[in-house]
Amino acid sequence: MATPQASSDLNAAVVSGLASNQLTAGAQLGVNLSGVTVGDSVQVDSLDPSTPSYKLVELRRSGSVVAVALVDETPQGYVLGSVRKALPGAKLPSVSTAQALLASDLHQSRFVWADSEESGSPYFPVLEGRDSSGNTVTVTPDGDRGTRLHRFNK
């Protein structure tokens, strides 16, 4: 991908990134991204020092999510990192929704990512929170629970 210019505005970063990488026609992704609107987003905190934290952002057409953008948070602002075609009916869950569905006993929850067995793709972050004893608990999108991420090459 070409490196688009950073923006302090999330929507502008997505639109600029799609245009500068000529992704609006959708030939590369198998979905037409021209005229998409930016939908909901979720914050993902990177646990890998070489990877910035980022936002996953819904790209919508006619009310449906057609793709998800990964937008890096850099010191200069937001920069489109990559785009992935969404599965039909997909919607990004909020932290509170994920917690209610997967781990209602946790508090201080957030989405995290590291190159690990539990979350090989940055598009599938892990829910991390604290249990009633204050211990860290991780929960994968499949509902598997653990106490830490098993990072590759670490």
C-alpha positions in Angstrom: 0.0 0.0 0.0 1.1 3.6 -0.6 1.6 5.6 2.5 -1.2 8.1 2.8 -0.8 11.3 4.6 -1.6 11.3 8.3 -4.7 13.2 9.5 -6.0 14.2 12.9 -9.5 13.2 11.7 -10.3 9.5 11.5 -12.8 9.9 8.6 -10.4 12.0 6.6 -7.6 9.4 7.1 -9.8 6.6 5.8 -11.0 8.5 2.8 -7.5 9.7 2.0 -6.0 6.3 2.4 -8.6 4.6 0.2 -8.0 7.2 -2.5 -4.2 7.2 -2.4 -4.1 3.4 -2.6 -6.8 3.3 -5.4 -9.0 1.0 -3.3 -12.3 2.6 -4.1 -13.0 0.5 -7.2 -12.6 -2.6 -5.0 -10.8 -4.8 -7.5 -8.2 -5.7 -5.0 -10.7 -6.6 -2.3 -13.6 -7.9 -4.2 -15.9 -5.2 -2.9 -16.7 -1.7 -4.3 -15.6 0.9 -1.8 -16.6 4.0 -3.8 -18.9 6.1 -1.8 -18.6 4.2 1.5 -19.2 6.0 4.7 -17.2 5.5 7.9 -19.2 3.7 10.6 -18.4 2.7 14.1 -14.9 2.2 15.3 -13.2 0.4 18.2 -9.8 1.2 19.9 -7.2 -1.6 19.9 -4.2 -1.2 22.1 -1.1 -2.8 20.7 1.0 -4.8 23.1 3.8 -5.1 20.5 6.3 -2.1 20.7 6.9 -2.3 17.0 3.2 -2.0 16.1 1.2 1.1 16.9 -2.2 1.0 18.6 -5.0 1.3 16.0 -8.7 1.6 15.4 -10.8 -0.9 13.5 -13.3 1.1 11.5 -16.5 -0.1 9.7 -16.8 0.9 6.1 -20.6 1.0 5.3 -22.7 1.1 2.2 -26.5 1.4 2.5 -26.3 0.7 6.2 -24.3 -2.5 5.9 -20.7 -3.1 6.8 -18.9 -4.0 3.5 -15.3 -3.8 4.8 -13.2 -3.0 7.9 -10.3 -0.6 7.8 -7.3 -0.9 10.2 -6.2 2.7 10.9 -2.9 3.2 12.7 -2.5 5.8 15.4 0.9 7.5 14.8 2.4 10.6 16.4 1.5 12.5 13.2 -2.2 11.3 13.4 -4.3 8.6 11.9 -3.0 6.6 8.9 -4.9 3.9 6.9 -3.0 0.7 7.5 -5.0 -1.9 5.6 -8.6 -2.8 4.6 -10.3 -6.2 4.7 -13.6 -7.2 3.1 -16.3 -7.9 5.8 -18.3 -11.0 6.0 -22.1 -10.5 5.3 -23.8 -9.2 8.4 -20.6 -8.2 10.2 -20.5 -5.5 12.8 -17.7 -4.4 15.1 -18.6 -5.1 18.7 -17.9 -2.5 21.3 -15.9 -3.4 24.4 -19.0 -3.4 26.5 -20.8 -5.7 24.0 -17.9 -8.1 23.8 -17.6 -8.1 27.6 -21.3 -8.8 28.0 -21.2 -11.7 25.5 -17.9 -13.3 26.5 -16.8 -12.2 29.9 -19.4 -10.4 32.0 -17.3 -11.0 35.2 -14.5 -8.8 34.0 -13.9 -5.1 34.5 -11.5 -2.5 33.2 -11.7 -4.2 29.8 -10.1 -3.2 26.6 -9.3 -4.7 23.2 -5.6 -5.6 22.8 -3.5 -7.2 20.1 0.0 -8.8 19.9 1.3 -11.3 17.4 0.2 -14.3 19.4 -1.4 -17.7 19.3 -4.6 -16.1 20.6 -4.8 -13.3 18.1 -2.8 -14.0 14.9 -4.6 -11.2 13.0 -4.9 -7.5 14.1 -8.5 -7.7 12.8 -9.3 -10.1 15.6 -8.1 -8.5 18.8 -8.4 -10.1 22.3 -10.5 -8.7 25.1 -8.4 -8.1 28.2 -9.7 -7.2 31.6 -9.4 -7.8 35.3 -11.3 -10.4 37.3 -12.7 -9.8 40.8 -9.3 -10.7 42.3 -7.5 -8.1 40.1 -5.9 -10.8 37.9 -5.5 -10.1 34.2 -7.8 -12.3 32.0 -7.7 -12.5 28.2 -10.7 -13.7 26.2 -10.4 -14.5 22.5 -13.2 -13.8 20.0 -14.1 -17.5 20.3 -14.5 -17.1 24.1 -11.3 -19.0 25.1 -10.0 -17.6 28.4 -6.4 -17.3 29.5 -4.1 -15.2 31.8 -1.8 -13.9 29.1 -1.1 -13.9 25.4 1.4 -16.5 24.1 3.4 -14.3 21.8 5.3 -15.6 18.8 9.1 -15.2 18.9 9.1 -13.6 22.3 
